[in-house]
Amino acid sequence: MSVGSHLPAQLLADRLRVSRSPVNDALAYLAEKGLLTREPNRGYFLAQEVSKSPGLLKEAGQAKSDAVTDAYFRIAEDRLRGELPDEFSEAQIKQRYGLTPAQLTAVLGRIANEGWIEKKPGYGWEFSSMLTTADSLLQSYRLRLALEPAALLEPNYHLPAHVIARCRAAEKHLLEGGIKTDTADQLHDRGVRFHESLVEGSGNPFFIDAIRRVNRVRRLLSYRSMQDRSRYKQHCEQHLHLLDLLERERNEEASQLMHKHLSSTLRNLKKISNILKP
């Protein structure tokens, strides 16, 4: 777009497939930063070349990301503390956490995708009853203990070389310092990607669907367990050993190691169960 171009809110909303509300929030933000001008009764116009404002665009994206992530963790912590009711309205969350409409949509969308809230018929939202106690996190690991070792023994199990390489690189990153520097989000996602990748090698859609479902809903308590990262070095070493065994098609040994690996994690979580309590 050239300087002076008109940015119609409805046209942008249609193109981005969202309502006008988040578009208007974005336009107002960019006008506040000087990238756009607003003319009464006419709308927003481009005030300067976008190519001359890369820092501003990066700042805008980061600001939204930080606000949504911050609200996400505050909602998670308040829910674990029992400070949020089972059912709530969007207005309550927006006011309590000081969110814009766009931020509210983003944070509720993220939480709903992870499975710990769902939309009520007609109006409002409700929290899932799953995984809000230390016992429920331990139960999820017992399910994984039954499922993941068995997945490695499926007929025609195959883990592609590029998947092994990607998983190995992620574990080495953690051992080289990522355990201390990565965020809780990054640590959780790394573990999820590793275990889901190994289960996907089974080719069994029932195993794959089950592990994805349990991973979505255990995230909430998983973050709290990361307050103690002392066990992560051992986790990484066990993950690398699992990859070595699967690469050499020694699946029986890999299955036994997976059982040992998850059993060890289960024991460690019991030791830090006080962290998981409200």
Secondary structure, DSSP 8 states (H G I E B T S, - for coil): --TT-EE-HHHHHHHHTS-HHHHHHHHHHHHHTTSEEEETTTEEEE-S-GGG-HHHHHHHHHHHHHHHHHHHHHHHHHHHTT-S-SEE-HHHHHHHHT--HHHHHHHHHHHHHHTSEEE-SSS-EEE-SSS-SHHHHHHHHHHHHHHHHHHTTSTT----HHHHHHHHHHHHHIIIIIHHHS-HHHHHHHHHHHHHHHHHTT--HHHHHHHHHHHHHHHHHHHHHTT--TTHHHHHHHHHHHHHHHHTT-HHHHHHHHHHHHHHHHHHHHHTHHHH--
